[in-house]
């Protein structure tokens, strides 16, 4: 098994959807749990990295565990052992880079 580095690339927020669908509307703002540049390391086992969002973990775990087991997302991605995924929050999604770490970088 490889470790997998999880890095927050981007946070989005769609205020028009927040106003239409959330009880607090646009006041909720973008995801409060993660910031661009935050990095986490998956060490294996299904153990969520400390400080990571539990809802996002459910969304991205399949891709994380696949990379840890040696999966490849080629030819779609131009870098072996790497992929881009996001949580499924349609109003304030967070985009992550997943990178399998060779030799325990």
Beta strands, then each sheet from edge to edge (+ up, - down):
strand 1: 3-11
strand 2: 39-42
strand 3: 82-86
strand 4: 94-101
sheet 1: 2+ 1- 4+ 3-
end
